[in-house]
C-alpha cells in the first residue's frame, strides 16, 4: 500500500464516528478575540455527583474532530471526570479535503505548520478561560467544574499540542494544566530535545506502539515516539509501548471494517491505565499512585506492552 492509499484509508477511518453512549453534548464555543470558533464535545459524569469534577481536555490528531476519543470520554466521565474534546479548525477533518493541484497527502502535510500549531495552543488557553466563565454562567456546567484539577491529553498532532502547552520551547508552561497524556508524541527533531523540553515540569503519561509510524512522514521510525519521555527531566514520567500498536490505536475513531483486534484488546487497558494516571495526578489518590509506581501497571500490561517510569 503506497502513502496515498494509507492516507486515504486514514481519512476514511476518521470520517466514521463511534456511537456515543455517555451523557454528552456538542457546542460551538466562540473566541471573539481571535474570531475563531472551537467546536467541542463535552462528556458529563453522573448529574447526582455533589462534588466538583476534575477536568480533562483532549486534542485530536491531524484530520480528526471532536468525535474522537469516545472510549476515553465515556470511561473517564463514568468515573467522575468532565471531559472536553476540542476540535481545531485548520488541522481538523477539513484538512482531509484534497486541495486543487494537491494530493490528500499534500493537503494533510500542508496543515502541519507553525500557524496551526500556535492556533491549537491558543485553543487550549481559550477553552480554559471559557471554562472559568461557564463555571459561573452555564446551565450545564455551572458549579460543576474543579478548575484546580485539569489535565490535557492529545494524540499525534494533539500530543504535539500537549507538549507545547506543557512548555515545549518556545512556549511557556500553562500553569492551569496539572498533568498530561501524550499519545503518539513526537518532536520535529531529536537534536537538542532536552533543551526544547526543559520547561516541562508536570507529570506525563506517554503512550505509543511498536508500529506507531507517521501517516505523513514515511521516514519516521516508531522508536522516535519515546524521545519526549527520554528528554523530559521532570517528576513522574511514564512510558507505555504497546506491542504491534499502530498510529490509530489511540484515537478511538471507528474504522470502516470495524475496530481491529488490537484495539478491542488494548483500549480497555488504555482506559484503566489512563484513569489510574489521572486519579494519581489530579485526585492525588494514594492507591492509584501506588499502582503506577508498584507492580499494578506491569501486571495489567503483561506481555502486551513494556512500561518504564522515571522521576519518581
C-alpha positions in Angstrom: 0.0 0.0 0.0 1.5 3.3 -1.0 1.4 6.5 1.1 -1.6 8.0 -0.8 -3.7 4.9 -0.1 -2.6 4.9 3.5 -3.7 8.4 3.9 -6.9 7.8 2.0 -7.7 5.0 4.5 -6.8 7.3 7.4 -9.3 9.8 6.1 -12.0 7.1 5.8 -11.3 6.0 9.3 -11.7 9.5 10.7 -14.9 10.1 8.8 -16.8 7.3 10.7 -17.6 8.3 14.3 -18.1 5.7 17.0 -21.5 5.7 18.7 -21.5 7.7 21.9 -23.2 6.2 25.0 -22.3 8.6 27.8 -24.2 11.8 28.7 -22.7 14.1 26.2 -23.4 17.2 24.0 -21.7 19.3 21.4 -21.4 23.0 21.1 -19.6 25.7 19.2 -17.6 27.9 21.5 -16.8 31.3 20.0 -13.4 33.0 20.7 -14.4 36.6 19.7 -10.8 37.9 20.3 -9.5 35.6 17.6 -12.7 35.5 15.5 -12.4 31.7 15.7 -15.0 29.0 16.7 -13.8 26.0 18.6 -16.2 23.1 18.3 -16.3 20.9 21.5 -17.9 17.7 22.7 -18.5 17.5 26.4 -18.9 14.3 28.4 -20.5 14.7 31.8 -20.4 12.5 34.9 -23.5 11.5 36.9 -25.6 14.6 37.5 -26.1 13.4 41.1 -22.5 13.9 41.9 -22.2 16.6 44.5 -18.6 17.4 44.5 -16.9 19.4 41.7 -15.4 17.3 38.9 -11.8 17.3 37.7 -11.5 18.1 34.0 -9.7 16.5 31.1 -9.2 18.4 27.8 -8.5 16.3 24.7 -6.8 17.4 21.5 -7.3 15.3 18.3 -4.7 14.4 15.7 -4.3 15.7 12.2 -7.6 15.3 10.3 -9.5 14.4 13.5 -12.5 16.0 15.2 -14.4 16.4 18.4 -15.9 12.9 17.7 -12.6 11.3 18.5 -11.7 9.5 21.8 -15.3 8.3 22.7 -13.9 5.3 24.5 -11.9 7.6 26.8 -14.6 10.3 27.2 -17.2 7.8 28.1 -15.0 5.9 30.5 -13.5 8.8 32.3 -16.8 10.6 32.7 -18.3 7.5 34.3 -15.5 7.7 36.8 -16.3 11.3 37.7 -14.4 13.4 35.2 -15.8 16.1 32.9 -14.1 15.5 29.5 -14.0 18.1 26.8 -12.8 17.1 23.3 -11.7 20.2 21.3 -11.8 20.4 17.5 -9.1 22.6 16.0 -10.1 24.3 12.7 -7.3 24.3 10.2 -6.0 20.9 11.2 -9.2 19.0 11.8 -11.2 16.8 9.4 -11.3 19.6 6.8 -7.6 19.1 6.3 -8.6 15.8 4.6 -10.1 17.7 1.8 -7.9 17.4 -1.3 -6.9 20.9 -2.5 -6.7 21.7 -6.2 -3.5 20.5 -7.6 -2.6 18.6 -4.5 -2.9 15.0 -3.2 -4.5 14.1 0.1 -1.1 13.6 1.5 -0.1 17.1 0.4 -3.2 18.6 1.9 -2.6 16.9 5.2 1.1 17.9 5.1 0.2 21.5 4.5 -1.9 21.5 7.7 1.2 20.7 9.8 2.6 24.2 10.1 3.5 26.7 12.8 0.3 28.7 12.3 -1.9 25.7 13.2 0.5 24.6 16.0 0.1 28.0 17.6 -3.6 28.1 17.0 -4.0 24.8 18.8 -2.2 26.1 21.9 -4.4 29.2 21.8 -7.5 27.0 21.5 -6.5 25.2 24.7 -6.0 28.5 26.6 -9.3 29.8 25.2 -11.1 26.7 26.4 -9.5 27.1 29.9 -10.7 30.7 30.0 -14.1 29.6 28.8 -14.4 27.0 31.5 -13.9 29.6 34.1 -16.6 31.7 32.6 -19.0 28.8 32.2 -18.4 27.7 35.8 -20.4 30.9 36.7 -22.8 31.2 33.9 -23.5 27.9 32.1 -26.6 25.8 32.8 -24.9 22.5 32.1 -21.5 23.3 33.8 -22.3 25.9 36.5 -20.8 24.9 39.8 -19.6 21.5 38.5 -16.0 22.3 37.4 -12.9 21.8 39.6 -10.7 24.4 37.9 -7.8 23.5 40.1 -7.6 19.9 38.7 -7.2 20.0 35.0 -5.3 17.6 32.7 -4.6 17.7 29.0 -4.4 14.8 26.6 -3.8 14.5 22.9 -3.0 12.2 20.0 -0.3 12.7 17.3 -0.6 16.4 16.4 -2.6 16.6 19.6 0.3 15.2 21.5 2.4 17.9 19.9 -0.1 20.3 21.3 0.2 18.7 24.7 3.9 19.2 24.7 3.6 22.8 23.6 1.0 23.7 26.3 3.2 22.0 28.9 6.2 24.2 28.0 8.0 22.8 24.9 10.2 25.7 23.7 9.4 28.3 22.7 6.1 28.0 24.6 5.7 28.9 28.3 4.1 26.3 30.5 0.3 26.7 31.1 0.0 26.6 34.9 -3.6 25.6 34.8 -2.7 22.2 33.4 -1.6 19.9 36.2 -0.8 16.7 34.3 -0.8 15.4 30.7 -1.3 12.3 28.5 0.7 12.3 25.2 -0.5 9.6 22.7 1.9 9.0 19.8 4.1 12.0 20.8 7.0 13.3 18.7 9.3 16.2 18.2 10.4 17.8 14.8 13.9 16.6 15.7 15.6 14.7 18.5 18.6 17.1 18.3 18.6 19.3 21.4 15.4 17.7 22.7 16.4 18.1 26.3 16.8 21.8 25.8 13.4 22.0 24.0 11.6 20.2 26.8 13.4 21.6 29.9 10.4 23.8 30.8 8.1 20.9 31.2 7.6 20.1 34.8 4.3 18.3 35.1 3.6 14.5 35.4 3.1 13.0 31.9 1.9 9.6 30.6 3.5 8.8 27.2 1.7 6.1 25.1 2.9 4.6 21.8 3.3 1.3 20.0 6.0 -0.6 18.2 4.3 0.1 14.8 3.4 3.7 15.6 4.5 5.1 12.3 3.7 8.6 10.9 0.9 8.9 8.3 2.6 11.9 6.7 6.3 11.1 7.3 7.4 7.9 5.6 10.9 8.2 7.1 9.6 8.4 10.7 10.5 5.5 13.0 8.3 4.4 15.8 11.2 4.4 18.2 11.2 8.2 17.9 7.9 8.4 19.8 9.9 7.9 23.0 12.1 11.0 22.5 9.9 13.2 24.7 9.9 10.7 27.6 13.7 10.3 27.4 14.4 14.0 27.4 11.8 15.4 29.9 13.6 15.9 33.2 10.5 16.2 35.4 9.0 14.1 38.1 6.5 11.3 37.4 7.1 10.5 33.7 5.6 7.2 32.5 6.1 5.4 29.1 4.0 2.5 27.7 4.8 0.9 24.4 2.2 -1.5 23.1 3.4 -4.5 21.1 2.2 -4.1 17.5 0.3 -0.9 18.4 -0.1 1.3 15.3 -0.8 5.0 14.9 -4.6 4.8 15.0 -4.7 2.6 18.2 -5.4 5.6 20.5 -7.7 7.9 18.6 -10.9 5.9 19.0 -12.3 6.7 15.6 -14.1 3.7 14.1 -12.6 2.0 11.1 -14.7 1.1 8.1 -14.3 -2.6 8.7 -14.7 -2.2 12.4 -12.3 -2.0 15.3 -9.2 -4.1 14.9 -8.4 -7.0 17.2 -5.7 -5.0 18.9 -8.0 -2.0 19.5 -10.5 -4.3 21.1 -7.8 -5.8 23.3 -5.8 -2.7 24.1 -8.4 0.0 24.5 -9.8 -1.4 27.8 -6.2 -1.4 29.1 -5.7 2.2 27.9 -8.9 3.1 29.7 -7.7 1.7 33.0 -4.2 2.8 32.7 -5.1 6.4 31.9 -7.7 6.5 34.7 -5.1 5.4 37.2 -2.8 8.2 36.0 -5.5 10.8 36.2 -6.5 9.7 39.7 -2.9 9.7 40.9 -2.0 13.1 39.4 -5.3 15.1 39.7 -7.1 13.4 42.6 -3.8 12.6 44.5 -5.2 9.1 45.0 -2.6 7.3 47.0 -3.8 3.8 45.8 -3.6 4.9 42.2 -0.1 6.3 42.7 1.0 3.1 44.4 -0.4 1.1 41.5 1.6 3.2 39.0 4.8 3.0 40.9 4.4 -0.6 42.1 3.6 -3.7 40.1 0.0 -2.8 39.2 0.7 -1.4 35.8 3.1 -4.1 34.7 0.6 -6.8 35.9 -2.1 -5.2 33.8 0.1 -4.9 30.7 1.6 -8.4 31.0 3.4 -9.3 27.7 1.3 -6.9 25.7 3.4 -3.8 26.4 6.6 -2.5 28.0 6.4 0.0 30.9 9.0 2.5 32.0 8.9 5.2 34.6 11.4 7.9 35.9 11.5 10.9 38.1 9.6 9.3 41.0 
